[in-house]
């Protein structure tokens, strides 16, 4: 199959040139934009983090606060699809039955399924909103962006676990509601 030239009509039949139709790639992808957003937010919040850290224990304390963000607001939960993929279904089942061994085995594949730059950026926007509303400190927001713009999975892991626990009725929402699934 030969490739269509940029100035030839597009193969989809629209009549437009290929460079302006189906084969046109304009600008960075959504994932690239999400990564850039996280990098910029981490850079912008880094001075607050530097001034807050006096010793290693301070960073541990801030990361503990980052892990608690899904308990602060529902916006720090992951959006789950109506029908869970098998990896998430398995983890939700382990949470519902309180099966520690199954939980440990299911956590890695479930995290791999949901962890993406787009999901991390969505959590980042939730962190910005909480900081803007005065519900979290600049230090916690800075630690959250450090986490989101790294290989760490603290916030995304806790957001996933909180979302699944609420979905299966094993936990309450941050507002105290118990959902029956």
C-alpha positions as CSV (number, residue, x, y, z in Angstrom):
1,X,0.0,0.0,0.0
2,X,1.5,3.3,-1.1
3,X,1.5,6.4,1.1
4,X,-0.6,9.3,0.0
5,X,1.4,12.5,-0.7
6,X,0.7,15.5,1.5
7,X,-0.9,17.5,-1.3
8,X,-3.0,14.7,-2.7
9,X,-6.6,14.1,-1.8
10,X,-7.1,12.2,1.4
11,X,-8.0,8.5,1.1
12,X,-11.0,9.0,3.4
13,X,-12.9,10.6,0.5
14,X,-13.4,14.0,2.1
15,X,-11.8,15.8,-0.8
16,X,-9.4,17.6,1.5
17,X,-5.7,17.4,1.1
18,X,-4.1,14.6,3.2
19,X,-2.0,17.2,5.1
20,X,-5.2,18.8,6.3
21,X,-7.3,15.7,7.0
22,X,-6.8,12.3,8.4
23,X,-3.0,12.2,8.3
24,X,-2.5,15.6,9.8
25,X,-0.9,15.5,13.2
26,X,-1.2,19.0,14.6
27,X,0.8,19.8,17.8
28,X,1.7,17.6,20.7
29,X,-0.5,14.7,21.9
30,X,-2.7,14.9,24.9
31,X,-0.3,12.8,26.9
32,X,2.6,15.1,26.0
33,X,0.5,18.1,27.1
34,X,-0.3,16.4,30.4
35,X,3.4,15.6,31.0
36,X,4.3,19.2,30.2
37,X,1.6,20.4,32.7
38,X,3.0,18.3,35.4
39,X,6.6,19.4,34.8
40,X,5.5,23.0,34.8
41,X,3.5,22.6,38.1
42,X,6.4,20.8,39.7
43,X,8.8,23.5,38.7
44,X,6.4,26.2,39.9
45,X,5.9,24.6,43.3
46,X,9.5,23.5,43.9
47,X,10.5,26.6,45.8
48,X,7.7,26.0,48.4
49,X,9.0,22.5,48.8
50,X,12.6,23.5,49.2
51,X,11.7,26.0,52.0
52,X,9.5,23.5,53.8
53,X,12.1,20.7,54.0
54,X,14.5,20.9,56.8
55,X,15.1,17.2,57.2
56,X,14.1,13.9,55.6
57,X,11.3,13.5,58.1
58,X,9.6,16.6,56.7
59,X,9.4,15.0,53.2
60,X,8.0,11.8,54.7
61,X,5.4,13.8,56.5
62,X,4.5,15.7,53.3
63,X,4.2,12.4,51.4
64,X,1.9,11.0,54.1
65,X,-0.3,14.1,53.6
66,X,-0.2,13.5,49.8
67,X,-1.4,9.9,50.4
68,X,-4.3,11.3,52.4
69,X,-5.6,13.6,49.7
70,X,-8.2,11.1,48.4
71,X,-9.7,11.3,51.9
72,X,-9.9,15.1,51.7
73,X,-11.9,15.5,48.5
74,X,-13.7,13.3,45.9
75,X,-11.9,15.2,43.2
76,X,-8.7,13.2,44.2
77,X,-10.4,9.9,43.4
78,X,-9.9,8.3,40.0
79,X,-12.8,8.3,37.6
80,X,-13.7,4.6,37.1
81,X,-15.5,3.2,34.1
82,X,-18.9,1.8,34.6
83,X,-17.6,-1.7,33.7
84,X,-14.2,-2.3,35.3
85,X,-11.5,-4.0,33.3
86,X,-10.4,-7.3,34.8
87,X,-7.4,-5.8,36.6
88,X,-9.5,-3.3,38.5
89,X,-12.3,-5.9,39.1
90,X,-9.8,-8.2,40.7
91,X,-8.4,-5.4,43.0
92,X,-11.9,-4.3,43.9
93,X,-12.9,-7.8,44.8
94,X,-9.8,-8.1,47.0
95,X,-10.7,-4.8,48.8
96,X,-14.3,-5.9,49.3
97,X,-13.3,-9.3,50.7
98,X,-10.3,-7.9,52.6
99,X,-8.1,-10.5,51.1
100,X,-4.6,-9.2,51.7
101,X,-2.7,-11.8,49.6
102,X,-5.0,-11.2,46.6
103,X,-4.8,-7.5,47.1
104,X,-0.9,-7.6,46.9
105,X,-1.1,-9.6,43.7
106,X,-3.8,-7.4,42.1
107,X,-2.4,-4.0,43.0
108,X,0.5,-3.9,40.5
109,X,-1.5,-4.8,37.4
110,X,-4.4,-2.5,38.4
111,X,-2.0,0.4,38.8
112,X,-0.4,-0.3,35.5
113,X,-3.8,-0.3,33.9
114,X,-4.8,3.2,35.2
115,X,-1.5,5.1,35.5
116,X,-1.0,7.5,32.6
117,X,0.0,11.1,32.1
118,X,-3.6,12.1,31.5
119,X,-4.7,10.5,34.8
120,X,-1.8,12.1,36.7
121,X,-2.6,15.5,35.1
122,X,-6.3,15.2,36.2
123,X,-5.1,14.5,39.8
124,X,-2.8,17.5,39.4
125,X,-5.7,19.8,38.5
126,X,-7.6,18.5,41.6
127,X,-4.5,19.3,43.7
128,X,-4.5,22.9,42.3
129,X,-8.2,23.3,43.0
130,X,-7.7,22.2,46.6
131,X,-4.7,24.5,47.1
132,X,-6.7,27.4,45.5
133,X,-9.6,26.8,47.9
134,X,-7.2,26.8,50.8
135,X,-7.9,23.1,51.7
136,X,-4.3,22.1,51.4
137,X,-1.0,23.9,51.9
138,X,1.4,24.9,49.3
139,X,3.9,22.4,50.7
140,X,1.5,19.5,50.3
141,X,0.6,20.6,46.8
142,X,4.4,20.9,46.0
143,X,4.9,17.3,47.3
144,X,1.9,16.1,45.3
145,X,3.4,17.5,42.1
146,X,6.8,16.0,42.9
147,X,5.0,12.7,43.2
148,X,2.9,13.1,40.1
149,X,5.9,14.2,38.0
150,X,8.0,11.2,38.9
151,X,8.0,7.4,38.9
152,X,6.4,7.5,42.3
153,X,2.8,6.2,42.5
154,X,1.8,7.4,46.0
155,X,-1.1,9.7,45.0
156,X,-2.3,7.6,42.0
157,X,-2.2,4.4,44.1
158,X,-4.2,6.0,47.0
159,X,-6.6,7.6,44.5
160,X,-7.3,4.2,42.9
161,X,-7.7,2.4,46.2
162,X,-10.1,5.1,47.6
163,X,-12.1,5.0,44.4
164,X,-12.5,1.2,44.4
165,X,-13.2,1.1,48.1
166,X,-16.0,3.6,47.7
167,X,-17.4,1.9,44.6
168,X,-17.6,-1.5,46.4
169,X,-19.0,-0.1,49.6
170,X,-16.0,-0.9,51.7
171,X,-15.3,2.8,52.5
172,X,-17.2,6.1,52.7
173,X,-16.7,9.1,50.5
174,X,-14.8,12.0,51.9
175,X,-18.2,13.6,52.7
176,X,-19.1,10.5,54.8
177,X,-21.5,8.9,52.3
178,X,-21.6,5.1,52.0
179,X,-22.4,4.1,48.4
180,X,-24.2,0.8,47.8
181,X,-22.9,-0.7,44.6
